[in-house]
Amino acid sequence: MQHIRFSDPEAILSDLIRRYPVLADQRDAIEQAYTILRDSFAAGGKLLLCGNGGSAADALHIAGELMKSFILPRRPDEAFATAVRERFPADAPFLLDKLERALPAIPLVESAAVSTAIQNDTESALVFAQQVYGLGEMNDVLLGISTSGNSGNIVYAAETAQALGMHVITLTGQGPNRLTALSDCQIAVDDSETFRVQELHLPVYHALCLMLEQTFFAG
């Protein structure tokens, strides 16, 4: 299969704006979000993601693009490959042919046991905040997705992340909103109708995933 090739993250961002001119006013915010994510991953950080409804599906989608190859091959690094060959020689050819390097991303929306325990035993509005408190570390990133920018459980998660010294990126509809003041970077697409906001969120996060993959895995 022939894949699109980009020379660098800037080319990916320019291609996004060319295809979606309505996002032009968010170009700087998208670039800032990329920089925050790039620096966090480079320092060994991870990404936590949360959202509700369709935005929960977007959180899962983003994690899927980061945790394996998107459009570029991501061969295992040589140190890992050497360890596999030495310890598991019989399975090494299969493992090293199929495993791909990842950018660590954890969606907080899919663990039914954890989320229902939090909702039943403590407070349903803290379903994401509790997980951020348990998993988040300084210099990790929280990506909160809310079409309104006012979702209470995303607000509490952002506050918890800020208190832990994490970076907070939010992906919303038109601002300002409750998440604006809690965001190191807010990408606020210019619409307020839920499905239209979601339609614009997808190309934004695809571009971010492509930009990160280009940075860490090209060549």
Summary of the structure (lengths in Angstrom):
residues: 219
radius of gyration: 18.1
end to end distance: 18.0
largest distance: 57.0
contacts: 721
relative contact order: 0.19
helix: 56%
strand: 11%
